[in-house]
Amino acid sequence: MDHLFELYRPELRDPILLAAFAGWNDAAEVATGALRYLIRQWGAEPCAEIEPEEFFVFTDTRPQVRVVDNFQRRITWPQNQFYVAKPAGSSHDFLILVGAEPNLRWKTFVGTTLDYASELGVKMVVCLGGLLADVLHSRTPVLTGSISDPKLPKRVAGLGLHRSRYEGPTGIVGVLGNACRDRGIASGSIWGNVPHYIGSISNPPVCAALISSLAELFGLEIDLAELNRSAIRFNAQVATAIANDADVAAYVRQLEDRDQQRAAEQHASEEPGHPPAELPSADVVVRELEEFLRRSNQDDQG
């Protein structure tokens, strides 16, 4: 198969493809972070990768250099890699695609992905994404998206996904979903809504919410203890950052007040929602908050 390098050909039981791509589709790395967590939890093994040469502009998505044994330098190219996971107790095996959104030839990239998945018997594709949104870190994470599989209506309803009416530029997740529909493959996407004011920091609570949605959708038992500990630490760091900075605290109070007002208006009107008002200008506040969280993470790692 052109553009695909196979390490081996797995045999899968009623497989489902899960996919996430770093970049425009992955605010706070919640989507790729969720799938990488599953890869670790399930002991998933790499089985194939899409060759990067045809799909990336390397001056935009640059290769990385690493120093390895004996001070040798090794180049790591942008990757889109497939993994095989066979979680215990599940009637499905999973093909997991994690990588970076390509710069070029999206139709060819998506065609390569679905050709390979189809050869392995995949009949359903679910993509994860992360988007910056007008939500609060102190609220339960909001998930947006839809699932088209008619076999799972009750489980889909149980996810409580907010339907998106977004129109505008799209990413590789949207193109992949459209290609699935053209091929008659059941598909869907689940997006974690990331608070815009901490959008460049890894967000364990939203990451955990995405994984929980997959567990609910496919009846999976997933150990979230490690991620939940990270979420508790993250929330504590955010609370400390807010408490220690009057500007940040005032900004978050504005968001909380507006959130309560909007909830009251929706309840009174029984309408699905209203377009959010313009956010107050807070570039400096956001930078201060994110810098504090970065320092906190570095201290924890140290």
N, C-alpha and C positions, 0 to 999 in steps of 0.2 A: 504494500500500500504506500503510495507516494506520501512523503512528509512525515511518516510515522516510523519510529524505531521500536520494535517489540523485543522485550527481554525474554518473555515466554508467553504462550497462549493459555490463559486460564480456562478452566471449566466452571461455569457459574450456574447457580440455581435461581431462576426467575429474577435476574439481576435488575437493579435500579442504579442509574447514573446520578451521582451527586456532583455538582460542579461549583467552583468559586474562583474568581479571578481578582488578583490584586490590581489596584489602580482606581479608576473612576467608579467602579462598581463596588468598592470595598472600603467605605468610610470606617476609620478606626480599626481596620483590619478584622472586623467582626466576622466576615464571611469566610475568608481564608483561615482565620484563627479557629473558627468552629470546625472546619473540616480537618485541619491539622491536629486538632485535639482528638477527633474521632480516629484519625490514622494512628495516633499513639495508643489510644485506649483499646482499639481493636487489633493492634499489631499488624496493620495493613502492609502489604508488600508491593513495591513498584513492579509494574508489568509492562509498561510502555511509556513512551514520551513522544511529543510532537517536536520535530526538528525545528529549531528557532530561525534558521537562516532566512526562510522565505517570508516570515511573519513579523519581524521586528526591525525597526530602525535603531541600530545600536548606538547612535549618537543621542537618541531620546531615551531608550531603555538600555542602559549601558551594562555590559558584562562587569562582573565583580572579580577583583583579584584577591587571592588569599595566600598567606604564607603558611606552608605546611612543613613537614619534616625536613630538617637540614636546611631551613631557610629557602626552600624551593617555592617559587611562585606558581600558583595554579589559577587558571581562569574558569570562573563559573558563568555560564551563559544563561540568559533568561530561559526559564523552564515552564513547560506545561506537561505535567507528569500524571499518569494514571496509576492508581493503586487498587489492589484487590483486597476487600475485607469480607470476612465471613463471621459476623457476630453470632455468638452463642444464643440459641433460642429463637433465632429469626428464621422465618420461612424464605427470606430473601438474602442473596449475596449482594454486595455493593461494589460498583465500580466508581472510584472517586477520582475526579479530575481537579487538581489544584495547580494554579500557575499565575501567570501575569496576562493581563489583557493585551492582545497583540496590537501592533501599530498598522499592519498591512493585511490585505487579502482576507477580510473577515469571512466572506462566503466560502472560500476554500478552506479556511481554518475550521469553520463550523461543519462543512461537509466532511472533512477528515475525521472530526470528532464523532459525528453521528454514524458515518460508515463503520468505524471501528466498533462503536457501541452496539450497532445493529448486528454485526458479525458475532458478537458475544451474547446476543439474545436479549439485549436491553429493550424494554417496552415502555419504560417511564423515565423521564429526566426531571430532576428537581435542582434548580439553581438557588444558591444563597447570595445575598447581596447586603450591602450596608449603605445607608444614605443619611446625609446630614438633614436634620429636621428640627422643627420648632417643638421640642419635647424637653422634659426636665429629667435630670439624673436621679431625682428623688422619687420619681414615679415608676410604676411597673413598666418595663420596656414595651414599647409599641411595635408590633409586627405588621407589615403591609405585604400584600401579595394575593395570589390565587393559585389554585390547583385544578387542573382540568380533568383529572381521572374520575370517570363516573362510578368507579368501584369503591370510592372512598368518601362519599358525601357526608356521612356522619362524623368521620374523623376530621375532615376538612372544616366542617362547621365548628367542631370543638376547638380548633386552633384560634378562633376569634380574630382572623386576619382582617385588617382594614383594607377595603378595596381602594385602589389608587386610580385617580382620574388624570394622572400626569400625562401631558403631551409635550413633546420637545425632544432634544437630543437624547439618544439612547446609547447603550454600551453593548459589549459583546453578549451580556446576559439576555438582553432584549432580542438580539439577532438570533441567538441560539434557540430561544423560545419560539420565535417566529418560524424558524426552520423545522422545529419539531411539529408544529401545527401543519406545515406544508406536507410533511411526510406521514401525518396521521399518528404521530407518537404522542402518548399522553405526557403532559409536561406541566410545570408550574414553577413559580419563584416565590421565595420568602425573603423579605427584606427587613433587617433590623434598623429601626430608627434611632440614630445616634444624636445626642444633644449637640447642637451646632457649636456650643461654646467650649466643648472639649473634644472636638472632632478629630484631632490629629494624635490622640492618645489611645492606645489599645484599651478596649472597653469590655472587661470580662462579663458584666451583667447582661449586656446585649448579646454577647457571644453565647452565654449560657441559655438565653431565651431562644436563640436560633436552634441550638442543639435539642432543647426540650421540645420544640415544635416538630422536629424530625422524629423524636422518640414517640410523641403522641400520634403522629401521622402513620408511622409504620409499626407501632406496637413494640418498641425497642426498650431494653433495659440498659441505660447508660449511666455509668458512674461519673457524677458531676462534682464529687467532693473537692478535687483539686481546683476546679474552676470556681466553685462556690467560695472557697477560701480566698482566691484571688479577687473575687467580686467584693467580699467583705472588706478586704484591705483597700481596694480601689475606692469604695464608697467612703471609707474612713479618711483617706487622703483628700478626696474632694471636699468633704465636710471641714477638714482642717484648713484647707486652702481658702475656703469661703470665709471661715471664722476669722482668719488672720489678715484678711484684706477687706477694708471697708467698701472699696469700689466694687469688688467682686460680689460681696454680700448684698449691696444695694441693687446690683444688676440682676442677681438671681431672684431677689424679692419681687422685682418688677415682673419677671417671667412667671413667678408663682401666682401673683395677684391676677395677671392677665389670664393664666390658665384656669383659675377658679371662676373668673368672670365668664370666660368662654363656655365652661362646663354648665354654668347656670343658664346661659342664653340658649344652649342647645337643649337642655332639659325643658325650658319653658316653651320653646318653639317646636319641639319634637322633630326637628330637622336633623339630617345627618351631620351637618357642620357648616361652618362659615369660613371663608378664606381668612387666614391669619393676618393681623395688622402688621405693619412694618416693624421689624425689630429695632430697638434702640441701637445707635451706633456704639459698638463696644469692642473695637479691634484691640485696643490696649488692654482692656480687661481680660479678653480671651487669651491674649499672649501671656499675660501675667499668670493666669490660672494654669495654662498648659505648661509653662516653664516650671512652676512649682511642682506639678505632678511629675514632670520628667526628673527633676532633682530627687523627688521622693523615691521614684522607681530605681534610680541609680544608687541611692543610699541603701535601699533594700537589697539590691543585687550585691553591693559591696559587703 
